[in-house]
Amino acid sequence: MAKTQADVKLRIRLRAYENKLLDSSVKQIMDIASRNDATVKGPVPLPNEIKKYTVNRASFVYKDAREQFEVRVHKRLIDIINPSQKLIEALTNLNLPSGVEADIKMV
């Protein structure tokens, strides 16, 4: 089945280690979308990805002396329905802070 113009949407997935940076980037994208009169669904918070690492403090003795570290990756999802060419151009010229990864797809 062929997609019509009404079925086109722009899906933006944002990932970052720090949630405050991520939320400010989401706010920046929402402001651009509202200035271009776009229909927006989101931001949807996706489950955090947590990676845990256990490290021995002493290399040969004191096996019970361990430290645990974790890395949390926060994620958000934004759908923009029927984006205009002007909006797509504004999003490609968007300058996100370092540490925020954006994945933009046409669905």
C-alpha positions as CSV (number, residue, x, y, z in Angstrom):
1,M,0.0,0.0,0.0
2,A,1.4,3.4,-1.0
3,K,1.8,6.1,1.6
4,T,0.0,9.3,0.9
5,Q,1.2,12.8,1.9
6,A,-1.0,12.6,5.1
7,D,0.9,9.5,6.3
8,V,4.4,11.2,6.3
9,K,5.9,11.9,9.6
10,L,9.3,12.9,10.9
11,R,10.6,10.7,13.9
12,I,13.3,12.3,16.1
13,R,15.0,10.1,18.7
14,L,17.2,11.9,21.1
15,R,19.8,10.2,23.4
16,A,22.0,11.7,26.1
17,Y,23.8,10.9,29.3
18,E,22.5,13.9,31.1
19,N,18.7,14.5,31.3
20,K,18.8,18.3,31.7
21,L,20.7,18.6,28.5
22,L,18.3,16.3,26.8
23,D,15.2,18.2,28.1
24,S,16.7,21.6,26.9
25,S,17.3,20.0,23.4
26,V,13.7,18.7,23.3
27,K,12.4,22.2,24.3
28,Q,14.5,23.7,21.5
29,I,13.0,21.3,18.9
30,M,9.5,21.9,20.2
31,D,10.0,25.7,19.9
32,I,11.1,25.3,16.2
33,A,8.1,23.0,15.5
34,S,5.7,25.5,17.1
35,R,7.1,28.4,15.1
36,N,6.5,26.5,11.9
37,D,3.0,25.5,12.8
38,A,3.6,21.7,12.9
39,T,1.6,19.0,14.5
40,V,3.8,17.4,17.2
41,K,3.3,14.2,19.2
42,G,5.6,14.0,22.1
43,P,8.1,14.2,23.7
44,V,7.6,10.6,24.8
45,P,10.1,9.5,27.4
46,L,11.5,6.1,26.5
47,P,13.0,3.7,29.1
48,N,16.5,4.6,30.4
49,E,19.3,2.3,29.3
50,I,21.4,1.4,32.4
51,K,24.8,-0.3,32.1
52,K,26.4,-1.4,35.3
53,Y,30.1,-2.2,35.8
54,T,31.7,-3.9,38.8
55,V,35.4,-3.3,39.5
56,N,37.7,-4.9,42.1
57,R,39.5,-2.3,44.2
58,A,42.4,-4.5,45.0
59,S,43.8,-6.7,42.2
60,F,44.7,-10.0,44.1
61,V,43.4,-9.8,47.6
62,Y,40.2,-8.4,49.2
63,K,37.7,-9.9,46.7
64,D,34.9,-8.5,48.7
65,A,36.1,-4.9,48.1
66,R,34.4,-3.9,44.9
67,E,33.0,-0.7,43.4
68,Q,30.0,-0.5,41.1
69,F,29.6,2.1,38.5
70,E,26.6,2.7,36.2
71,V,26.0,4.7,33.0
72,R,22.5,5.9,32.3
73,V,21.3,6.8,28.8
74,H,18.1,8.9,28.7
75,K,16.0,8.8,25.6
76,R,13.1,10.9,24.2
77,L,11.0,10.4,21.1
78,I,9.2,13.2,19.1
79,D,6.9,12.7,16.1
80,I,6.2,15.6,13.7
81,I,3.3,14.9,11.4
82,N,3.3,16.3,7.9
83,P,6.5,18.4,8.2
84,S,7.0,21.3,5.9
85,Q,10.2,21.8,3.9
86,K,10.9,24.9,5.9
87,L,10.7,22.9,9.2
88,I,12.9,20.1,7.8
89,E,15.5,22.7,6.8
90,A,15.3,24.4,10.3
91,L,15.9,21.0,12.0
92,T,18.9,20.1,9.8
93,N,20.5,23.4,10.7
94,L,19.7,22.9,14.4
95,N,22.8,23.1,16.7
96,L,22.4,20.6,19.5
97,P,24.8,20.7,22.5
98,S,27.6,18.1,22.6
99,G,26.5,15.0,24.4
100,V,23.1,14.9,22.7
101,E,22.7,12.5,19.8
102,A,19.7,13.0,17.4
103,D,18.5,10.4,15.0
104,I,16.0,11.9,12.4
105,K,14.0,9.6,10.1
106,M,11.1,9.9,7.7
107,V,8.5,7.3,8.5
